[in-house]
């Protein structure tokens, strides 16, 4: 049986089959979570293309699968990525159930990861861009209120993502028929320009990221967080496939410079704007921009250590944004507003909610003893080898996140001038948030625990392992 059947086709069709049962919220969430955890355990406990014995039967998961004349290929070195994707899905499904978000997340939490795996596995790889566009289209019903006119943030998100896809498709088409040898200068520049424009739209590089805070402000924070985390990581894996396959991209000076400057610009502008926001959801959106900037910057270093930092950032961003999004969702459901003036006294009324927001925000800002700190220090150290100026600039962006966090802390500690209604949530939610807080503290104190496992995802890109 093919690996694509397990990790692409099966979860995709399970998600489709769950759509008619959205009214049975517990059923769809439990079903989706069981599928996600099963696929994650299967990725960890088996080896593709290696016979296994189950109750006396010898079985082997084949790496290739043909559909419509195209190949979906998953090798054993891809299994870490498979485990990470479906553990991410499981994490978000559990949080979605306890935070009370719409049941549409349950089937979508399987369909979107399945499309993400397919975009990584498809050959020829230029079809990856079409599958990523499929992820965007599937996410629109998740972000929109049913039978209501889409809000401007959703429309802008769809338009910008769709505008970027043709450039990535053209890039893949131009590269598809070429070997990894250096190209003519004119054609090299043409490919880099197309790739740069496509990435600028798809990864919301400055100044094309205005839709992110808009989307975060208008829609359910938890659903927005899911989309804003899984989509950029998928696009960056798509970019890593390019870099791994073509040696002239790894040795080019133009692409690393573009990625480094773009990443630093996103960190600086996103961090500064985050510090001046009066809406917690918009602050969340700008923090997503900053984190995407760190990821782009780490890949732009074109070093093995930079790629390892990118791999380790995935776990930190998953826990930090998940914790932050849960807290914002609960506040919005109870208060109806995420304006910073409306959370006066939150630290007195619901300290766990307040601490969850602050710990997540300060972790992403790189505050010492929290999960983001070791990775920020490692990235600054690695970047300073190539450019001391850029290394100093990203500290400005980090300081912006600290400023926003300190402002939130000040308001949360104030005594409210008006009576605050009790905040209601699932009784298990405080335990879930405490677990997230503990994980961020643990990763800050012991960052080396999960680093080997996360770094092993780079085995899927063997040529990147020989970078300096």
C-alpha positions, 0 to 999 in steps of 0.5 A, a space after each residue: 500500500 502506498 504512503 500517499 494513501 495513508 497520509 494524503 488520500 485517507 485524511 482528505 476523504 475522511 475530512 470530506 465525509 465529516 462535513 455533513 456531520 458538523 452539527 455533531 460537534 463532539 463526534 467530528 472533533 473526536 473522529 478528526 483527532 483520532 485520525 490525526 494522532 493515528 497518522 502521526 504515530 504511524 509516521 513515527 512507528 513505521 518506515 516507508 519502503 521497509 517490510 513490517 510484520 503485523 499478526 503474521 502478515 508482511 506489509 510494506 508501505 510503498 513510497 510512490 503513488 500515481 494519480 492522473 499521470 502524476 506521482 505522489 512520492 513520500 520517502 522515509 526521510 519525509 516521515 519527520 515532516 509527516 509526524 510534525 504536520 499531523 501532530 500540529 493538526 492534533 494540537 490545533 484540534 484539541 485546542 479547538 474543541 476545548 475553546 469552543 470554536 466552530 466544528 468546521 475546524 474538525 474536517 478542515 484540520 484534516 483536509 488542509 494538512 493532507 493538501 500540505 503533504 501532497 504539495 510536498 510529495 507531488 512530482 513534477 513539483 510545479 504542481 505544488 503551487 496548485 495544491 497550496 492554492 487549494 489549501 487557500 481555497 479550502 481555508 476560506 469557508 473556515 474563515 468566513 461566516 456561513 451564508 454571509 458576505 466575506 469581510 475585507 480581510 478574507 477577500 484580501 487574503 484570497 486575492 493576495 494568495 491567488 496573485 502569488 500562485 501564478 508566479 510560483 507556478 511559472 518559477 516551477 515550470 521554468 525550473 522543471 526542465 532544467 538540471 541543477 547546473 548554473 544557468 545563463 545570467 538572464 534566465 537566472 535573473 528572470 527566475 529569481 524575480 518571478 520567485 521573489 514576487 511569488 514569495 512576496 505575495 504568498 508569505 506576505 512580505 512587506 508591504 504586502 502583509 496588510 491583510 494579516 492584522 485585518 484578518 486577525 481582527 475580523 475573524 475568530 482568532 483561533 481559526 485565523 491562527 491555524 491558517 496563518 501557521 500551516 500555510 507559511 510553513 508549507 510555502 517555506 517547505 516548497 521553497 526548501 525543495 527549490 533550494 535543495 534541488 538546484 545548486 545555483 540557488 544555494 550558491 546564489 548571492 541574490 536569493 539569500 540577500 533578498 530573503 535576509 532583507 525581507 525577513 529583517 524588514 518584516 521583523 522590524 516593521 511587524 514588531 514596531 507596529 505590534 507595540 503600538 496596537 490597541 487591539 489584541 487581535 491585530 497585535 497577534 497578527 503583527 506577531 505572526 508577521 514577525 515570526 514569519 520574518 524570523 523563519 524567512 531570515 533563518 532560511 536566507 542565511 543559507 547555512 546548516 545552522 540557519 536551516 536547523 533554527 528554522 526547523 526548531 522554530 516550528 514547535 515554538 510558533 505552534 505552542 506560542 500562537 496556539 496558547 495566544 489564540 486560545 486566550 484571545 478566543 475565550 476573551 472575544 466570546 465573552 467580551 465581544 471585543 479584543 480592544 485593549 481597554 476592554 481587558 482592564 483587570 483581566 489579570 485579577 479576574 482570570 489570571 491564567 488567561 492573562 498569563 497565557 497571552 503574556 507568556 506567548 507574546 514574550 516568548 515570541 519576543 525572545 524574552 530570556 527563560 522562554 522558548 523563543 529566547 535560545 532560537 533568537 540568540 542563535 539566529 542573531 549570532 549566526 546572522 552577525 557573521 554575515 551582517 552585524 547591522 541586520 543583527 542589531 535591527 532585528 533586536 528592534 523588532 523584538 523590542 516592539 513585541 516586548 513593548 506590546 506585551 508590557 502595555 498589555 500587562 499594564 492594562 491587565 493589572 489595572 482595576 476596571 472602572 466598570 463591572 466585569 462579567 464572569 468569563 466562561 469557558 470549558 472546565 478543562 481549558 485552564 489545564 490546557 493553557 497551563 500545559 502550554 505555559 509549562 511547555 514554553 518555560 520548559 523549551 526555554 530552559 531545555 531547548 536541546 530536548 526536541 532539537 534533534 528530532 525537529 532538525 531531522 526533518 532536514 533529512 528530507 533535503 539531503 543537499 541542505 545538510 552539506 551547507 557550511 
